[in-house]
Amino acid sequence: MASGYALVVRFTLRDTSAALQFDDLVAQTIEGIRSEAGTLVYAVHTPVDEPLVRVFYELYLDRDAFQAHEDQAHTQRFLAAREALLSDVEVTFLNELENLSKRPGTEQS
């Protein structure tokens, strides 16, 4: 099995209005993401006591699956529209240590 490729993205929104618009944008985008075969996990979080922050954890089958995600029309729309709502974005790319991980599809019976 190929090693997973992941990223953690921390978005800081401009204000409460921007946060609401961002959440609507994510809601519009997630339906397309759910149909991507190589996108294994796409989890959206808000940290406790940080209402203007969203943290995404994304896990892809491999780098090719990540690139396929980036090339999708719904992802391109999201990337363009989010810019007006953000005050900051931090991205950390991760290579999975597969033998130390548990994720969907790796459970043993």
C-alpha positions in Angstrom: 0.0 0.0 0.0 1.3 3.5 -0.8 2.0 5.8 2.0 -0.6 8.5 2.7 0.0 12.1 2.0 -1.6 14.6 4.4 -1.8 18.2 5.3 -3.0 20.4 8.2 -4.3 23.8 7.2 -5.0 26.5 9.8 -7.3 29.3 8.5 -7.8 32.5 10.5 -10.9 34.3 9.4 -11.1 38.2 9.2 -14.2 38.4 11.4 -17.5 36.7 12.4 -19.1 37.5 9.1 -16.2 36.1 7.2 -16.3 32.9 9.4 -20.0 32.4 8.5 -19.3 32.9 4.8 -16.3 30.5 5.0 -18.4 27.8 6.6 -21.0 28.3 3.8 -18.2 28.0 1.2 -16.9 24.8 2.9 -20.5 23.4 2.9 -20.8 24.0 -0.8 -17.4 22.4 -1.5 -17.6 19.3 0.7 -20.1 17.5 -1.5 -17.6 17.4 -4.4 -14.8 16.3 -2.0 -16.9 13.4 -0.7 -16.9 11.9 -4.2 -13.1 12.0 -4.6 -11.9 8.4 -4.4 -8.4 9.3 -3.3 -9.5 11.7 -0.5 -9.5 9.4 2.6 -10.2 12.0 5.3 -11.3 15.6 5.1 -12.0 16.8 8.6 -12.9 20.4 9.5 -12.4 21.6 13.0 -12.7 24.8 15.0 -10.3 25.0 18.0 -11.9 25.5 21.5 -12.0 29.2 22.3 -10.9 30.3 18.8 -14.2 31.0 16.9 -12.4 32.7 14.0 -10.1 29.7 13.3 -10.8 26.6 11.2 -8.3 23.7 11.1 -8.5 21.2 8.2 -6.9 17.7 8.4 -6.8 16.2 5.0 -5.5 12.7 4.2 -5.0 11.4 0.7 -4.1 8.0 -0.7 -0.9 9.5 -2.1 0.5 12.7 -3.7 -1.3 11.9 -6.9 -4.6 11.8 -5.1 -3.8 15.2 -3.5 -3.1 16.7 -6.9 -6.3 15.2 -8.3 -8.1 16.9 -5.4 -6.4 20.2 -6.2 -7.4 20.0 -9.9 -11.1 19.6 -9.2 -13.4 22.5 -10.2 -15.0 22.6 -6.7 -11.5 22.9 -5.1 -10.5 25.6 -7.5 -13.6 27.6 -6.7 -12.9 27.2 -2.9 -9.3 28.3 -3.3 -10.3 31.4 -5.2 -13.3 32.4 -3.0 -11.6 31.8 0.4 -9.0 34.6 -0.1 -11.4 37.4 0.6 -12.3 35.9 3.9 -8.9 35.1 5.4 -6.5 37.1 7.5 -4.0 34.2 7.6 -3.4 30.7 6.4 -0.8 28.2 7.5 -0.2 24.9 5.7 1.8 21.9 6.9 2.4 19.0 4.5 2.9 15.6 6.1 4.1 12.2 5.0 2.3 9.4 6.8 4.3 7.0 8.9 2.1 4.1 7.8 3.4 1.5 10.2 2.6 3.8 13.1 -0.9 4.9 11.9 -4.5 3.8 12.1 -6.9 5.2 9.5 -9.9 4.1 7.5 -9.1 1.0 5.4 -6.2 -0.2 7.5 -8.1 -2.0 10.3 -7.1 -5.6 10.8 -9.8 -8.2 11.6 
